[in-house]
C-alpha cells in the first residue's frame, strides 16, 4: 500500500484495497490487516479505516467478522454490480441527496411505527439501544448498531416498501457513522436522540415520532457535514 491522498481518505483506502483484491494480492478468504496495522501503514485515523471497511462491505468485497477480523469475499457478478451501484453513494457529494431521501421517508416511517408496532418489535428496538449504550461505555464501535436502530423502526412500520428502502440504506448509514465514531459527544447525543424517537414510538404518538425523527436526521447530517466526517 501507498501513502493516502488526504482529500478523500476513505475513498483512497477503498481504491487501494480494491486494486489489491483485483490483482490477487488479497485472495478470497484471506484476512486483511487489522485496523491498527492499517493505521500505522497508511498514516490515517481509525475512523477513516472503519468507513473504508464499511464501504467495502457494502460493495460485497469483504466480510467483517467481530472478534475475528476482516476477510476478502469471493468475487461474483452480484458483488461487481453492488460495487458499481453503491460506490457513487459513498462520496461526500452524495450526503445532501441522502439526507433528502431520508427526510422524505423516515419521519413517516417513525409515525407509522408509532401506530403499528408490536411489543416484540419495541423490545427489539430497546435491545439494540441497550447494546449501543454498553458499546459506548466500553469504547466499542456503535455505528452498526446505530444504523440497525433505523431498520428496526422501519420494520415496526409494517410497510414492506419502507422496510426495503431502509435495508438499502442501512449499510450506508453505518459507513458514514464509522467516519464520525471518534466524536464521542456526538455518538452520545445520537443515542439520546434515538431513545427520544423510541419513546415517542412507544407512546404511540405518531406526530411526535415524525417530528423527532426529522430533527434527528437534520441534526446528525449537519454534524457530519460540519466535521467533514473527521
QUICOR-V885508 format. One record per residue. RES is the residue in one small letter. PHI is phi in whole degrees, -180 to 180 (none if undefined). Layout:
# QUICOR-V885508
res=RES phi=PHI
res=RES phi=PHI
This chain:
# QUICOR-V885508
res=x phi=none
res=x phi=-123
res=x phi=-52
res=x phi=-93
res=x phi=-71
res=x phi=-73
res=x phi=-69
res=x phi=-149
res=x phi=-62
res=x phi=-63
res=x phi=-64
res=x phi=-64
res=x phi=-65
res=x phi=-57
res=x phi=-60
res=x phi=-67
res=x phi=-65
res=x phi=-59
res=x phi=-63
res=x phi=-69
res=x phi=-69
res=x phi=-62
res=x phi=-82
res=x phi=91
res=x phi=-63
res=x phi=-110
res=x phi=-102
res=x phi=-54
res=x phi=90
res=x phi=-78
res=x phi=-83
res=x phi=-78
res=x phi=-56
res=x phi=-70
res=x phi=-56
res=x phi=-63
res=x phi=-63
res=x phi=-69
res=x phi=-59
res=x phi=-72
res=x phi=-69
res=x phi=-96
res=x phi=69
res=x phi=-126
res=x phi=-85
res=x phi=-61
res=x phi=-62
res=x phi=-67
res=x phi=-63
res=x phi=-65
res=x phi=-65
res=x phi=-64
res=x phi=-63
res=x phi=-64
res=x phi=-63
res=x phi=-65
res=x phi=-68
res=x phi=-60
res=x phi=-70
res=x phi=84
res=x phi=-91
res=x phi=-136
res=x phi=-114
res=x phi=-100
res=x phi=-113
res=x phi=-54
res=x phi=83
res=x phi=-116
res=x phi=135
res=x phi=-120
res=x phi=-126
res=x phi=-75
res=x phi=-92
res=x phi=-66
res=x phi=-92
res=x phi=-122
res=x phi=-59
res=x phi=-67
res=x phi=-67
res=x phi=-61
res=x phi=-64
res=x phi=-62
res=x phi=-62
res=x phi=-66
res=x phi=-78
res=x phi=-87
res=x phi=-53
res=x phi=-64
res=x phi=-81
res=x phi=-96
res=x phi=-83
res=x phi=-58
res=x phi=-63
res=x phi=-84
res=x phi=-59
res=x phi=-60
res=x phi=-69
res=x phi=-63
res=x phi=-62
res=x phi=-57
res=x phi=-65
res=x phi=-66
res=x phi=-66
res=x phi=-73
res=x phi=-121
res=x phi=-67
res=x phi=-59
res=x phi=-69
res=x phi=-59
res=x phi=-62
res=x phi=-64
res=x phi=-66
res=x phi=-60
res=x phi=-63
res=x phi=-85
res=x phi=-121
res=x phi=-61
res=x phi=-101
res=x phi=-63
res=x phi=-64
res=x phi=-70
res=x phi=-66
res=x phi=-63
res=x phi=-65
res=x phi=-63
res=x phi=-61
res=x phi=-64
res=x phi=-69
res=x phi=-68
res=x phi=-64
res=x phi=-62
res=x phi=-60
res=x phi=-61
res=x phi=-65
res=x phi=-64
res=x phi=-64
res=x phi=-66
res=x phi=-95
res=x phi=78
res=x phi=-89
res=x phi=-62
res=x phi=-122
res=x phi=-62
res=x phi=-70
res=x phi=-66
res=x phi=-63
res=x phi=-67
res=x phi=-63
res=x phi=-55
res=x phi=-66
res=x phi=-69
res=x phi=-65
res=x phi=-63
res=x phi=-62
res=x phi=-63
res=x phi=-72
res=x phi=-75
res=x phi=59
res=x phi=-119
res=x phi=-61
res=x phi=-64
res=x phi=-63
res=x phi=-61
res=x phi=-65
res=x phi=-61
res=x phi=-68
res=x phi=-59
res=x phi=-74
res=x phi=-104
res=x phi=-61
res=x phi=-73
res=x phi=-65
res=x phi=-60
res=x phi=-65
res=x phi=-63
res=x phi=-72
res=x phi=-62
res=x phi=-61
res=x phi=-72
res=x phi=-115
res=x phi=-59
res=x phi=-77
res=x phi=-84
res=x phi=-64
res=x phi=-62
res=x phi=-67
res=x phi=-61
res=x phi=-67
res=x phi=-61
res=x phi=-59
res=x phi=-64
res=x phi=-62
res=x phi=-64
res=x phi=-61
res=x phi=-65
res=x phi=-68
res=x phi=-61
res=x phi=-57
res=x phi=-63
res=x phi=-64
res=x phi=-63
res=x phi=-60
res=x phi=-82
res=x phi=56
res=x phi=-100
res=x phi=-63
res=x phi=-63
res=x phi=-67
res=x phi=-61
res=x phi=-62
res=x phi=-65
res=x phi=-68
res=x phi=-65
res=x phi=-62
res=x phi=-62
res=x phi=-63
res=x phi=-65
res=x phi=-62
res=x phi=-68
res=x phi=-66
res=x phi=-70
res=x phi=-61
res=x phi=-63
res=x phi=-59
res=x phi=-70
res=x phi=-68
res=x phi=-87
res=x phi=68
res=x phi=72
res=x phi=-123
